[in-house]
């Protein structure tokens, strides 16, 4: 995608960077409070991307669907834990969903020429 990025694309990518930073810190620290930061970044990404007429954002939709869907699954797993205790099975699922989000974020960055 060698087009000059519009304002919506730049705003979307800023949120993607924010999401990536929160995920990096989450992987490094295990601090589940970072899910709140991730949630906010994803909500902002969705608000910018959903229904946008920008061709770049439209082209990124499949990867966005992966990010949004996998984050929803993380929230579902966290809500299903008893007393907020994340057992081994829940941790394995969360790790897989985080991996899927990370892969989609890298794919988006590559598609727009950031990596």
ZAVOKE-268686 format. One record per atom (N, C-alpha, C): residue in one letter; chain; x, y, z. Coordinates in steps of 0.02 Angstrom, whole numbers, plus 50000, padded with zeros to 5 digits. Atoms other than C-alpha are relative to their C-alpha. Example, Ala and Ser with C-alpha at 12.3 -4.5 7.8 and 13.67 -1.06 7.14 Angstrom:
+---------+--------+-------+-------+-------+
| residuo | cadena |  east | north |    up |
+---------+--------+-------+-------+-------+
|       A |      A | 50045 | 49941 | 50000 |
|       A |      A | 50615 | 49775 | 50390 |
|       A |      A | 50045 | 50060 | 50000 |
|       S |      A | 49958 | 49941 | 49997 |
|       S |      A | 50684 | 49947 | 50357 |
|       S |      A | 49961 | 50055 | 50037 |
+---------+--------+-------+-------+-------+
! end
This chain:
+---------+--------+-------+-------+-------+
| residuo | cadena |  east | north |    up |
+---------+--------+-------+-------+-------+
|       X |      A | 50043 | 49942 | 50000 |
|       X |      A | 50000 | 50000 | 50000 |
|       X |      A | 50045 | 50061 | 50000 |
|       X |      A | 49952 | 49945 | 50006 |
|       X |      A | 50107 | 50138 | 49936 |
|       X |      A | 49967 | 50068 | 49995 |
|       X |      A | 50035 | 49936 | 50001 |
|       X |      A | 49976 | 50274 | 49947 |
|       X |      A | 50022 | 50042 | 50060 |
|       X |      A | 49986 | 49957 | 49943 |
|       X |      A | 50006 | 50424 | 50057 |
|       X |      A | 49944 | 49990 | 50051 |
|       X |      A | 50049 | 50015 | 49948 |
|       X |      A | 49920 | 50391 | 50222 |
|       X |      A | 49957 | 50061 | 50016 |
|       X |      A | 50047 | 49947 | 49980 |
|       X |      A | 49765 | 50493 | 50262 |
|       X |      A | 49997 | 50006 | 50076 |
|       X |      A | 50006 | 49987 | 49928 |
|       X |      A | 49719 | 50561 | 50433 |
|       X |      A | 49972 | 49940 | 50037 |
|       X |      A | 50029 | 50058 | 49967 |
|       X |      A | 49611 | 50411 | 50474 |
|       X |      A | 50051 | 49943 | 50007 |
|       X |      A | 49950 | 50053 | 49998 |
|       X |      A | 49751 | 50290 | 50430 |
|       X |      A | 50053 | 50015 | 50053 |
|       X |      A | 49950 | 49981 | 49950 |
|       X |      A | 49877 | 50386 | 50535 |
|       X |      A | 49972 | 49991 | 50071 |
|       X |      A | 50031 | 50008 | 49934 |
|       X |      A | 49756 | 50389 | 50683 |
|       X |      A | 49993 | 49926 | 50018 |
|       X |      A | 50006 | 50072 | 49990 |
|       X |      A | 49723 | 50203 | 50662 |
|       X |      A | 50067 | 49969 | 50018 |
|       X |      A | 49933 | 50028 | 49987 |
|       X |      A | 49909 | 50163 | 50655 |
|       X |      A | 50027 | 50023 | 50067 |
|       X |      A | 49979 | 49978 | 49933 |
|       X |      A | 49940 | 50268 | 50811 |
|       X |      A | 49970 | 49955 | 50053 |
|       X |      A | 50032 | 50046 | 49952 |
|       X |      A | 49816 | 50157 | 50903 |
|       X |      A | 50030 | 49930 | 49996 |
|       X |      A | 49968 | 50065 | 50009 |
|       X |      A | 49897 | 50002 | 50829 |
|       X |      A | 50067 | 49999 | 50037 |
|       X |      A | 49937 | 49994 | 49963 |
|       X |      A | 50065 | 50061 | 50899 |
|       X |      A | 49987 | 49998 | 50075 |
|       X |      A | 50019 | 50001 | 49929 |
|       X |      A | 49981 | 50093 | 51066 |
|       X |      A | 49983 | 49929 | 50023 |
|       X |      A | 50018 | 50069 | 49985 |
|       X |      A | 49907 | 49917 | 51063 |
|       X |      A | 50063 | 49957 | 50005 |
|       X |      A | 49939 | 50040 | 50001 |
|       X |      A | 50076 | 49842 | 51019 |
|       X |      A | 50043 | 50014 | 50062 |
|       X |      A | 49961 | 49983 | 49940 |
|       X |      A | 50162 | 49936 | 51161 |
|       X |      A | 49970 | 49968 | 50062 |
|       X |      A | 50033 | 50031 | 49942 |
|       X |      A | 50033 | 49874 | 51286 |
|       X |      A | 50011 | 49924 | 50000 |
|       X |      A | 49989 | 50072 | 50004 |
|       X |      A | 50052 | 49696 | 51223 |
|       X |      A | 50072 | 49982 | 50018 |
|       X |      A | 49930 | 50013 | 49984 |
|       X |      A | 50242 | 49706 | 51234 |
|       X |      A | 50010 | 50002 | 50075 |
|       X |      A | 49994 | 49995 | 49928 |
|       X |      A | 50230 | 49764 | 51413 |
|       X |      A | 49964 | 49943 | 50036 |
|       X |      A | 50038 | 50056 | 49971 |
|       X |      A | 50098 | 49632 | 51452 |
|       X |      A | 50041 | 49936 | 49997 |
|       X |      A | 49959 | 50060 | 50006 |
|       X |      A | 50211 | 49494 | 51385 |
|       X |      A | 50060 | 50003 | 50047 |
|       X |      A | 49941 | 49993 | 49957 |
|       X |      A | 50359 | 49563 | 51483 |
|       X |      A | 49983 | 49996 | 50074 |
|       X |      A | 50015 | 49994 | 49928 |
|       X |      A | 50270 | 49594 | 51648 |
|       X |      A | 49946 | 49952 | 50024 |
|       X |      A | 50056 | 50041 | 49979 |
|       X |      A | 50116 | 49483 | 51649 |
|       X |      A | 49946 | 50040 | 50035 |
|       X |      A | 50047 | 49956 | 49966 |
|       X |      A | 50019 | 49633 | 51715 |
|       X |      A | 49933 | 50001 | 49962 |
|       X |      A | 50064 | 50005 | 50034 |
|       X |      A | 49838 | 49592 | 51668 |
|       X |      A | 49962 | 50066 | 49999 |
|       X |      A | 50032 | 49934 | 50002 |
|       X |      A | 49788 | 49772 | 51705 |
|       X |      A | 50010 | 50033 | 49932 |
|       X |      A | 49987 | 49973 | 50067 |
|       X |      A | 49861 | 49810 | 51533 |
|       X |      A | 49946 | 49982 | 49950 |
|       X |      A | 50056 | 50016 | 50044 |
|       X |      A | 49709 | 49728 | 51456 |
|       X |      A | 49953 | 50060 | 49992 |
|       X |      A | 50041 | 49939 | 50004 |
|       X |      A | 49618 | 49891 | 51495 |
|       X |      A | 50028 | 50047 | 49947 |
|       X |      A | 49967 | 49958 | 50050 |
|       X |      A | 49745 | 49988 | 51391 |
|       X |      A | 49990 | 49970 | 49930 |
|       X |      A | 50012 | 50033 | 50064 |
|       X |      A | 49730 | 49860 | 51252 |
|       X |      A | 49929 | 50010 | 49977 |
|       X |      A | 50071 | 49992 | 50016 |
|       X |      A | 49541 | 49870 | 51258 |
|       X |      A | 49986 | 50070 | 49973 |
|       X |      A | 50011 | 49932 | 50023 |
|       X |      A | 49545 | 50059 | 51240 |
|       X |      A | 50029 | 50011 | 49931 |
|       X |      A | 49969 | 49993 | 50066 |
|       X |      A | 49666 | 50052 | 51094 |
|       X |      A | 49959 | 49965 | 49946 |
|       X |      A | 50040 | 50037 | 50048 |
|       X |      A | 49560 | 49920 | 51007 |
|       X |      A | 49934 | 50035 | 49986 |
|       X |      A | 50062 | 49962 | 50011 |
|       X |      A | 49401 | 50020 | 51034 |
|       X |      A | 50012 | 50060 | 49955 |
|       X |      A | 49983 | 49943 | 50043 |
|       X |      A | 49486 | 50172 | 50956 |
|       X |      A | 50013 | 49977 | 49928 |
|       X |      A | 49987 | 50027 | 50067 |
|       X |      A | 49548 | 50067 | 50810 |
|       X |      A | 49935 | 49984 | 49965 |
|       X |      A | 50064 | 50019 | 50029 |
|       X |      A | 49374 | 49998 | 50781 |
|       X |      A | 49960 | 50061 | 49981 |
|       X |      A | 50038 | 49939 | 50014 |
|       X |      A | 49295 | 50170 | 50791 |
|       X |      A | 50026 | 50035 | 49937 |
|       X |      A | 49971 | 49968 | 50059 |
|       X |      A | 49415 | 50236 | 50660 |
|       X |      A | 49988 | 49958 | 49938 |
|       X |      A | 50002 | 50045 | 50057 |
|       X |      A | 49412 | 50084 | 50546 |
|       X |      A | 49930 | 49980 | 49978 |
|       X |      A | 50066 | 50027 | 50016 |
|       X |      A | 49233 | 50025 | 50555 |
|       X |      A | 49959 | 50051 | 49960 |
|       X |      A | 50041 | 49957 | 50042 |
|       X |      A | 49132 | 50100 | 50414 |
|       X |      A | 50039 | 50054 | 49963 |
|       X |      A | 49959 | 49950 | 50033 |
|       X |      A | 49278 | 50204 | 50350 |
|       X |      A | 49998 | 49988 | 49924 |
|       X |      A | 49996 | 50005 | 50073 |
|       X |      A | 49280 | 50241 | 50165 |
|       X |      A | 50071 | 49998 | 49975 |
|       X |      A | 49930 | 50001 | 50020 |
|       X |      A | 49470 | 50243 | 50165 |
|       X |      A | 50019 | 49931 | 49973 |
|       X |      A | 49983 | 50063 | 50032 |
|       X |      A | 49534 | 50109 | 50046 |
|       X |      A | 50052 | 49960 | 50038 |
|       X |      A | 49949 | 50034 | 49961 |
|       X |      A | 49684 | 50069 | 50154 |
|       X |      A | 49967 | 49965 | 50059 |
|       X |      A | 50033 | 50031 | 49942 |
|       X |      A | 49576 | 50039 | 50308 |
|       X |      A | 49954 | 49944 | 49979 |
|       X |      A | 50043 | 50054 | 50025 |
|       X |      A | 49455 | 49936 | 50205 |
|       X |      A | 50042 | 49938 | 49984 |
|       X |      A | 49957 | 50056 | 50017 |
|       X |      A | 49599 | 49829 | 50142 |
|       X |      A | 50027 | 49964 | 50062 |
|       X |      A | 49975 | 50029 | 49937 |
|       X |      A | 49655 | 49799 | 50322 |
|       X |      A | 49947 | 49963 | 50039 |
|       X |      A | 50056 | 50029 | 49962 |
|       X |      A | 49485 | 49735 | 50375 |
|       X |      A | 50011 | 49927 | 50022 |
|       X |      A | 49992 | 50069 | 49976 |
|       X |      A | 49529 | 49548 | 50378 |
|       X |      A | 50046 | 49995 | 50061 |
|       X |      A | 49955 | 50002 | 49941 |
|       X |      A | 49673 | 49580 | 50499 |
|       X |      A | 49966 | 50032 | 50060 |
|       X |      A | 50036 | 49967 | 49945 |
|       X |      A | 49564 | 49697 | 50602 |
|       X |      A | 49950 | 49952 | 50031 |
|       X |      A | 50048 | 50050 | 49975 |
|       X |      A | 49432 | 49560 | 50616 |
|       X |      A | 50036 | 49951 | 50047 |
|       X |      A | 49961 | 50045 | 49957 |
|       X |      A | 49568 | 49447 | 50688 |
|       X |      A | 50013 | 50033 | 50068 |
|       X |      A | 49985 | 49964 | 49938 |
|       X |      A | 49618 | 49579 | 50816 |
|       X |      A | 49937 | 50006 | 50043 |
|       X |      A | 50061 | 49989 | 49962 |
|       X |      A | 49440 | 49621 | 50868 |
|       X |      A | 49972 | 49934 | 50028 |
|       X |      A | 50028 | 50064 | 49979 |
|       X |      A | 49382 | 49440 | 50876 |
|       X |      A | 50040 | 49966 | 50054 |
|       X |      A | 49958 | 50032 | 49950 |
|       X |      A | 49531 | 49375 | 50972 |
|       X |      A | 49999 | 50038 | 50066 |
|       X |      A | 50005 | 49963 | 49936 |
|       X |      A | 49520 | 49516 | 51099 |
|       X |      A | 49934 | 49985 | 50034 |
|       X |      A | 50064 | 50020 | 49971 |
|       X |      A | 49336 | 49476 | 51123 |
|       X |      A | 50004 | 49932 | 50034 |
|       X |      A | 49991 | 50066 | 49970 |
|       X |      A | 49387 | 49297 | 51157 |
|       X |      A | 50040 | 50005 | 50066 |
|       X |      A | 49962 | 49990 | 49938 |
|       X |      A | 49515 | 49355 | 51287 |
|       X |      A | 49953 | 50024 | 50055 |
|       X |      A | 50048 | 49974 | 49952 |
|       X |      A | 49379 | 49454 | 51374 |
|       X |      A | 49953 | 49944 | 50024 |
|       X |      A | 50043 | 50056 | 49981 |
|       X |      A | 49267 | 49301 | 51370 |
|       X |      A | 50034 | 49951 | 50047 |
|       X |      A | 49963 | 50046 | 49956 |
|       X |      A | 49400 | 49191 | 51447 |
|       X |      A | 50009 | 50032 | 50069 |
|       X |      A | 49991 | 49967 | 49935 |
|       X |      A | 49437 | 49320 | 51583 |
|       X |      A | 49936 | 50003 | 50040 |
|       X |      A | 50064 | 49997 | 49964 |
|       X |      A | 49253 | 49336 | 51625 |
|       X |      A | 49978 | 49931 | 50025 |
|       X |      A | 50021 | 50068 | 49980 |
|       X |      A | 49235 | 49147 | 51638 |
|       X |      A | 50042 | 49971 | 50057 |
|       X |      A | 49958 | 50026 | 49947 |
|       X |      A | 49373 | 49127 | 51767 |
|       X |      A | 49967 | 50011 | 50068 |
|       X |      A | 50028 | 49994 | 49933 |
|       X |      A | 49324 | 49098 | 51947 |
|       X |      A | 50042 | 50047 | 50041 |
|       X |      A | 49966 | 49951 | 49956 |
|       X |      A | 49370 | 49244 | 52059 |
|       X |      A | 50061 | 50032 | 49967 |
|       X |      A | 49944 | 49969 | 50036 |
|       X |      A | 49486 | 49311 | 51923 |
|       X |      A | 50063 | 49960 | 49999 |
|       X |      A | 49942 | 50043 | 50000 |
|       X |      A | 49604 | 49164 | 51943 |
|       X |      A | 50008 | 49969 | 49930 |
|       X |      A | 49987 | 50026 | 50067 |
|       X |      A | 49682 | 49118 | 51776 |
|       X |      A | 50038 | 49934 | 50007 |
|       X |      A | 49968 | 50066 | 49995 |
|       X |      A | 49716 | 48931 | 51773 |
|       X |      A | 50041 | 49987 | 49937 |
|       X |      A | 49955 | 50017 | 50055 |
|       X |      A | 49834 | 48843 | 51653 |
|       X |      A | 49964 | 49999 | 49932 |
|       X |      A | 50037 | 50003 | 50063 |
|       X |      A | 49700 | 48812 | 51521 |
|       X |      A | 49980 | 50069 | 49976 |
|       X |      A | 50019 | 49932 | 50019 |
|       X |      A | 49639 | 48992 | 51524 |
|       X |      A | 50062 | 50038 | 49977 |
|       X |      A | 49939 | 49966 | 50020 |
|       X |      A | 49819 | 49054 | 51514 |
|       X |      A | 50022 | 49979 | 49931 |
|       X |      A | 49981 | 50025 | 50067 |
|       X |      A | 49853 | 48944 | 51363 |
|       X |      A | 49955 | 50032 | 49947 |
|       X |      A | 50046 | 49968 | 50048 |
|       X |      A | 49698 | 49012 | 51276 |
|       X |      A | 50017 | 50074 | 49991 |
|       X |      A | 49984 | 49928 | 50004 |
|       X |      A | 49742 | 49192 | 51318 |
|       X |      A | 50065 | 50010 | 49961 |
|       X |      A | 49937 | 49994 | 50036 |
|       X |      A | 49920 | 49166 | 51255 |
|       X |      A | 49989 | 49991 | 49925 |
|       X |      A | 50014 | 50012 | 50071 |
|       X |      A | 49853 | 49098 | 51089 |
|       X |      A | 49965 | 50060 | 49970 |
|       X |      A | 50037 | 49941 | 50026 |
|       X |      A | 49732 | 49244 | 51068 |
|       X |      A | 50047 | 50060 | 49994 |
|       X |      A | 49951 | 49945 | 50003 |
|       X |      A | 49872 | 49368 | 51108 |
|       X |      A | 50048 | 49990 | 49941 |
|       X |      A | 49957 | 50014 | 50057 |
|       X |      A | 49983 | 49282 | 50980 |
|       X |      A | 49965 | 50017 | 49935 |
|       X |      A | 50038 | 49985 | 50061 |
|       X |      A | 49846 | 49297 | 50848 |
|       X |      A | 49995 | 50076 | 49990 |
|       X |      A | 50004 | 49927 | 50004 |
|       X |      A | 49826 | 49483 | 50888 |
|       X |      A | 50067 | 50028 | 49978 |
|       X |      A | 49933 | 49976 | 50017 |
|       X |      A | 50013 | 49510 | 50879 |
|       X |      A | 50016 | 49987 | 49926 |
|       X |      A | 49987 | 50017 | 50071 |
|       X |      A | 50025 | 49421 | 50711 |
|       X |      A | 49960 | 50045 | 49953 |
|       X |      A | 50041 | 49956 | 50041 |
|       X |      A | 49882 | 49524 | 50640 |
|       X |      A | 50028 | 50071 | 50000 |
|       X |      A | 49970 | 49933 | 49996 |
|       X |      A | 49964 | 49685 | 50702 |
|       X |      A | 50062 | 50004 | 49957 |
|       X |      A | 49940 | 50001 | 50042 |
|       X |      A | 50127 | 49637 | 50617 |
|       X |      A | 49981 | 49999 | 49926 |
|       X |      A | 50024 | 50002 | 50069 |
|       X |      A | 50032 | 49596 | 50457 |
|       X |      A | 49976 | 50069 | 49977 |
|       X |      A | 50023 | 49933 | 50016 |
|       X |      A | 49950 | 49768 | 50462 |
|       X |      A | 50060 | 50046 | 49990 |
|       X |      A | 49941 | 49958 | 50005 |
|       X |      A | 50117 | 49854 | 50493 |
|       X |      A | 50037 | 49986 | 49935 |
|       X |      A | 49967 | 50017 | 50062 |
|       X |      A | 50192 | 49760 | 50346 |
|       X |      A | 49960 | 50025 | 49940 |
|       X |      A | 50043 | 49979 | 50056 |
|       X |      A | 50043 | 49801 | 50233 |
|       X |      A | 50006 | 50075 | 49986 |
|       X |      A | 49996 | 49927 | 50009 |
|       X |      A | 50065 | 49988 | 50262 |
|       X |      A | 50073 | 50023 | 49996 |
|       X |      A | 49930 | 49983 | 50010 |
|       X |      A | 50254 | 49981 | 50247 |
|       X |      A | 50037 | 50023 | 50062 |
|       X |      A | 49965 | 49981 | 49939 |
|       X |      A | 50301 | 50006 | 50429 |
|       X |      A | 50056 | 49952 | 50018 |
|       X |      A | 49947 | 50050 | 49988 |
|       X |      A | 50404 | 49846 | 50435 |
|       X |      A | 50020 | 49967 | 49936 |
+---------+--------+-------+-------+-------+
! end
